Amino acid sequence: MERHANLLKVRFADLSHLQGHLHVIEGRTLFFFREVAPRLVGGDRVVVEFSLANSEQVSTLRGSVLGRVDINDGSQTGAWIEFPDAKLAKRLERGRSALAIRQHQRVVCDLMVEVRQGPHSFLARLMDVSMGGARILGATAPRIGAMPLRAGGAVTLKLSGTAPAFPTELGRADVVRTDESTGELAVRWVRSDPLVRASSLKLIDAVRRSWAQAEEMMHPPSCCQKGQVLDPPMPALRGRL
């Protein structure tokens, strides 16, 4: 079974330092995540929350580990992470306003979820969750024998392969929006169901605790002095299919 993504947090003291560490190449973005102890490996999926010190402004990106760097003296231990586009770097050209205020109601996650539509079920990925509903990726693709998911439809959700702290049965939800271009599905919990109310609350609490335990990288003060970014050499990018 596919593993859930690693949750990572990165904090910078200054916006210009964050910009300096986002390396845009061929329309994609590379970022070096420094680790205290080696944990990430090539191919790992990650969700990275970028933030600025003394601010509630954040931006969360999904990517994958391109490769590791392990220098013997430990000065450059970490992993190069690849993000599929350069949207954050472009937004940051507008200044701090490009970072959103942290949304306490909606929590970003990366969990496998079984979506059941009548007698048919399939796996997708839970992207974020709130007390009102959730966003799911990979649930809009056509499937043999199943009707396409449309706004106004009903589904039942069940988490797959999660830790005991997470609820298994999420219960019933109504489809409120689908986007075939991105594969996203937005659902609203049927909160008249006591199981749904309890499971959504437990789910949000478990996701928040996961973020509280996420590995965090603090931008070293010695870096970015006089504009010099102390990142190791970048790896070669894989070609797009």
Summary of the structure (lengths in Angstrom):
residues: 241
radius of gyration: 19.4
end to end distance: 24.0
largest distance: 61.9
contacts: 687
relative contact order: 0.18
helix: 16%
strand: 41%
